[in-house]
Amino acid sequence: MREPAHQRIGPLIAELIETLPPDLDRPFAIFGHSFGALVAFELTRALRQVGLPSPKLLIVSGRVAPQLPLRRRPIHALPDAEFRDELRRLDGTPRAVLDHQELMGLYTPIIRADLAVNESYDYRDEPPLDIPLLALGGLDDTLVSRDDLAAWSDQTRNRFECLSFPGGHFFLQSSTPDLLATLTRALLPLQETL
């Protein structure tokens, strides 16, 4: 919470590229949900650009493919009351946080920054990745459709799989056992390379 929050994806990825190399000495996968899926994707592309080891698998979850526009209006700069209403509608921030003035005071700048990075993202066309890509989503997600997830297939020349789970945008919470079983199956080949 003491670190400055990034407002754009470029500086965030640059910071990750500076700090991650000591942890890239074994086979690894990268997973990101929602805004994190965008970070995972751009980090994977940046690792390739600078010649660092790439993940053996990229797992993206709950986000429109990066080459597609977001379908909802930007909310990161809304006035506090409207911003809180939108967070409530998205149903990803616990009610205990939304209803607590002091906690919202702590978390609002962080959430706004994450949303600013996501909402200001400008896709740059590059060759597809050479690694497998797994796209995950919620069957009832009103922000990301099955087609939005399937469009991630354009971002790899390798194996692509798209899976949906019961639940909405935060299906990670409602379908945890099924999600963990899927991730375990997807990650087992990495363990065999250790």
C-alpha positions as CSV (number, residue, x, y, z in Angstrom):
1,M,0.0,0.0,0.0
2,R,3.0,2.3,0.3
3,E,4.1,1.8,-3.3
4,P,2.8,4.2,-5.9
5,A,-0.1,2.9,-7.9
6,H,0.4,2.7,-11.6
7,Q,-2.0,4.5,-13.9
8,R,-0.8,3.0,-17.2
9,I,0.3,-0.5,-18.2
10,G,3.8,0.4,-19.6
11,P,5.4,1.4,-16.3
12,L,3.8,-1.5,-14.5
13,I,5.2,-4.0,-16.9
14,A,8.6,-2.3,-16.9
15,E,8.7,-2.6,-13.1
16,L,7.8,-6.3,-13.3
17,I,10.5,-6.9,-15.9
18,E,13.1,-5.3,-13.6
19,T,12.1,-7.4,-10.5
20,L,11.1,-10.8,-11.9
21,P,14.3,-12.2,-13.5
22,P,15.6,-14.0,-10.3
23,D,12.4,-15.9,-10.2
24,L,12.4,-17.1,-13.8
25,D,15.0,-19.9,-13.4
26,R,12.4,-22.7,-13.4
27,P,9.4,-23.6,-15.6
28,F,6.5,-21.3,-14.7
29,A,3.0,-20.3,-15.8
30,I,1.4,-16.9,-15.5
31,F,-2.2,-16.5,-14.4
32,G,-4.3,-13.3,-14.3
33,H,-8.0,-12.6,-13.7
34,S,-9.8,-9.6,-15.1
35,F,-7.4,-6.7,-15.1
36,G,-4.7,-9.3,-14.1
37,A,-5.3,-11.1,-17.3
38,L,-4.2,-8.0,-19.2
39,V,-1.1,-7.7,-17.0
40,A,-0.3,-11.4,-17.5
41,F,-0.6,-11.1,-21.3
42,E,1.5,-7.9,-21.5
43,L,4.1,-9.3,-19.1
44,T,4.4,-12.4,-21.3
45,R,4.9,-10.3,-24.4
46,A,7.5,-8.1,-22.6
47,L,9.4,-11.2,-21.4
48,R,9.6,-12.3,-25.1
49,Q,10.7,-8.8,-26.2
50,V,13.6,-8.6,-23.8
51,G,14.7,-12.2,-24.3
52,L,13.9,-13.5,-20.8
53,P,12.4,-16.9,-20.2
54,S,8.7,-17.2,-21.2
55,P,6.1,-19.0,-19.2
56,K,5.3,-22.5,-20.3
57,L,1.6,-21.6,-20.1
58,L,-0.4,-18.3,-20.1
59,I,-3.8,-18.5,-18.2
60,V,-6.1,-15.6,-18.7
61,S,-9.4,-15.3,-16.9
62,G,-12.5,-13.0,-17.0
63,R,-11.2,-10.5,-19.5
64,V,-12.1,-9.6,-23.1
65,A,-9.3,-10.5,-25.5
66,P,-6.9,-7.6,-25.6
67,Q,-7.5,-6.8,-29.3
68,L,-11.2,-6.2,-28.5
69,P,-12.6,-3.0,-27.0
70,L,-14.1,-3.1,-23.5
71,R,-17.8,-3.0,-23.6
72,R,-18.5,-1.0,-20.5
73,R,-18.0,2.7,-19.9
74,P,-14.8,3.7,-18.0
75,I,-15.5,4.1,-14.3
76,H,-12.1,4.9,-12.7
77,A,-12.7,8.6,-12.7
78,L,-16.3,8.6,-11.5
79,P,-17.2,10.6,-8.4
80,D,-16.9,8.5,-5.2
81,A,-20.7,7.8,-4.8
82,E,-21.1,6.6,-8.4
83,F,-17.8,4.8,-8.3
84,R,-18.9,2.8,-5.2
85,D,-22.3,2.0,-6.9
86,E,-20.4,0.7,-9.9
87,L,-18.1,-1.5,-7.7
88,R,-21.2,-2.8,-6.0
89,R,-22.8,-3.7,-9.3
90,L,-19.6,-5.5,-10.4
91,D,-19.8,-7.6,-7.3
92,G,-16.1,-8.1,-6.8
93,T,-15.4,-5.9,-3.8
94,P,-16.6,-7.4,-0.5
95,R,-19.6,-5.6,1.1
96,A,-17.7,-5.3,4.3
97,V,-15.2,-3.0,2.4
98,L,-17.8,-1.1,0.4
99,D,-19.8,-0.3,3.5
100,H,-16.8,0.8,5.6
101,Q,-15.8,4.4,5.0
102,E,-12.2,4.0,6.3
103,L,-11.5,0.9,4.3
104,M,-12.9,2.5,1.2
105,G,-10.6,5.4,1.8
106,L,-7.6,3.0,1.8
107,Y,-8.7,0.9,-1.1
108,T,-10.4,3.4,-3.5
109,P,-7.1,4.9,-4.9
110,I,-5.7,1.3,-5.5
111,I,-8.9,0.1,-7.2
112,R,-9.1,3.3,-9.3
113,A,-5.5,2.9,-10.4
114,D,-6.1,-0.7,-11.5
115,L,-9.2,0.3,-13.4
116,A,-7.3,3.3,-15.0
117,V,-4.7,0.9,-16.3
118,N,-7.3,-1.5,-17.7
119,E,-9.5,1.2,-19.1
120,S,-6.7,3.2,-20.8
121,Y,-5.1,0.2,-22.4
122,D,-4.2,0.6,-26.0
123,Y,-3.6,-2.7,-27.8
124,R,-0.5,-3.0,-30.0
125,D,-0.4,-5.6,-32.7
126,E,2.5,-8.1,-32.3
127,P,3.0,-11.7,-33.6
128,P,1.1,-14.3,-31.6
129,L,2.8,-16.0,-28.6
130,D,4.4,-19.4,-29.1
131,I,3.1,-20.8,-25.9
132,P,-0.2,-22.5,-25.0
133,L,-3.0,-20.2,-23.8
134,L,-5.9,-21.2,-21.5
135,A,-8.8,-18.7,-21.3
136,L,-11.3,-19.1,-18.5
137,G,-14.6,-17.4,-17.8
138,G,-17.9,-17.4,-15.9
139,L,-21.0,-18.7,-17.7
140,D,-23.0,-15.8,-16.3
141,D,-20.4,-13.1,-16.7
142,T,-22.1,-10.0,-18.1
143,L,-18.8,-8.3,-18.8
144,V,-17.1,-11.0,-20.8
145,S,-18.9,-13.3,-23.2
146,R,-17.8,-16.7,-24.5
147,D,-16.9,-15.0,-27.8
148,D,-14.8,-12.5,-25.9
149,L,-12.9,-15.3,-24.3
150,A,-12.6,-17.3,-27.5
151,A,-11.0,-14.3,-29.2
152,W,-7.9,-14.9,-27.1
153,S,-7.1,-17.7,-29.6
154,D,-5.7,-15.0,-31.9
155,Q,-2.9,-14.4,-29.4
156,T,-1.2,-17.8,-29.7
157,R,0.2,-20.0,-32.4
158,N,0.2,-22.9,-29.9
159,R,-2.6,-24.9,-28.2
160,F,-5.6,-22.9,-27.1
161,E,-8.4,-23.9,-24.8
162,C,-11.4,-21.9,-23.6
163,L,-13.4,-23.1,-20.5
164,S,-16.4,-21.7,-18.7
165,F,-17.5,-22.2,-15.1
166,P,-20.7,-21.6,-13.3
167,G,-20.9,-18.1,-12.0
168,G,-20.4,-14.5,-13.0
169,H,-17.3,-12.3,-13.4
170,F,-15.9,-13.5,-10.1
171,F,-16.6,-17.2,-10.8
172,L,-13.2,-17.8,-9.1
173,Q,-15.1,-17.5,-5.8
174,S,-18.2,-19.5,-6.7
175,S,-16.5,-22.3,-8.7
176,T,-13.2,-22.6,-6.7
177,P,-13.1,-26.5,-6.6
178,D,-13.7,-26.9,-10.3
179,L,-11.3,-24.0,-11.1
180,L,-8.5,-25.5,-8.9
181,A,-9.0,-28.9,-10.5
182,T,-8.6,-27.3,-14.0
183,L,-5.5,-25.4,-13.0
184,T,-4.0,-28.5,-11.5
185,R,-4.5,-30.4,-14.7
186,A,-3.1,-27.5,-16.8
187,L,0.0,-27.1,-14.6
188,L,0.9,-30.8,-14.2
189,P,3.0,-30.8,-17.4
190,L,5.2,-28.0,-15.9
191,Q,5.9,-30.1,-12.8
192,E,7.1,-32.9,-15.1
193,T,9.8,-30.6,-16.5
194,L,11.3,-29.8,-13.1
